[in-house]
Amino acid sequence: MKTCISSYSYSPLLRSGKMSYFDVIEKTKELGFDAIEFSIGDELPGGRETVAKLRDKCKEVGLPVASYTTGANFLVADVEKEIERVKEHVDRAEILGAPVMRHDICYGFYEGYEGVRTFDAIVPIIAPAIREVTEYAKTKGIRTMSENHGYFAQDADRLAKVFTAVGSTNYGWLCDVGNFCCADEDSAISVGKLAPLCFHCHVKDMFLRSGLLPDPGRGWGRTRGGNYFRGTIFGQGNIPTFQCLQTLKRNGYDGYISLEFEGIEETLMAITIGKENMDRYLTMLG
């Protein structure tokens, strides 16, 4: 396995204007990561032109682009519009030279949805849209994937139903070792269920507290079942991160592990410590 970092980890500095995506590339190289993952939405100024400049900057500093991440929601009234929007991001991933691209699945029932309100009921609705996107990406040499993210499509068993329904070997899983807690699942167990489908990996850590306790305050979120979680420095939280990486390795995964920090600690300090822990874990994994 090799180290990578998602540009999302720098979000506080990007939002404040203290860093640009070009600064992120330079800092990532300086910190010694093997590659970078871009997490970019529709709002990127300059669109494809800026994406091409980011590609050129990565080539200049010698930093491979391991993955491209963007959002998606295929449970909407106008799904064809969403399919075309996500295909635009496939084109951006191609410009960057990213071999894999992550998109979301859906976030819940939209206003006006009239079907049965179960996850199983919407799988036949979303699967054809995801299949169309991955077939388009395949023509460009890109594999697509979705991660355990967004509450509604976050459980291992729900994701397995989506992967089965899409039925394409070009579509797989972005393993986020921390996100299963948001659906009140044990990460070690859930990673084991989906490990054979893993195309890419986010390493993230969380603090966890029971919903029986009072609200811990700012910085904490609620899981689907009402427990509490807070993002923190990789290797310092309650997620069995090393165990998850062991499971992936046993199942043959040998790709990038991409740091995704979303805690309230100072950003560059958290990234630096997280990188140190990643390096130590990889040495221990052998």
Sequence and secondary structure as in RCSB ss.txt:
>XXXX:A:sequence
MKTCISSYSYSPLLRSGKMSYFDVIEKTKELGFDAIEFSIGDELPGGRETVAKLRDKCKEVGLPVASYTTGANFL
VADVEKEIERVKEHVDRAEILGAPVMRHDICYGFYEGYEGVRTFDAIVPIIAPAIREVTEYAKTKGIRTMSENHG
YFAQDADRLAKVFTAVGSTNYGWLCDVGNFCCADEDSAISVGKLAPLCFHCHVKDMFLRSGLLPDPGRGWGRTRG
GNYFRGTIFGQGNIPTFQCLQTLKRNGYDGYISLEFEGIEETLMAITIGKENMDRYLTMLG
>XXXX:A:secstr
 EEEEEGGGGHHHHHHTS  HHHHHHHHHHTT SEEEEE  TT TTHHHHHHHHHHHHHHHT  EEEEE     S
SS HHHHHHHHHHHHHHHHHHT SEEE     S  TT  S  SHHHHHHHHHHHHHHHHHHHHTTT EEEEES S
STT SHHHHHHHHHHH  TTEEEEEETTGGGGGT  HHHHHHHHGGGEEEEEE EEEEE TTS    TT EE TT
S EEEEE TTSSSS HHHHHHHHHHTT  SEEEE   SSS HHHHHHHHHHHHHHHHHHH 
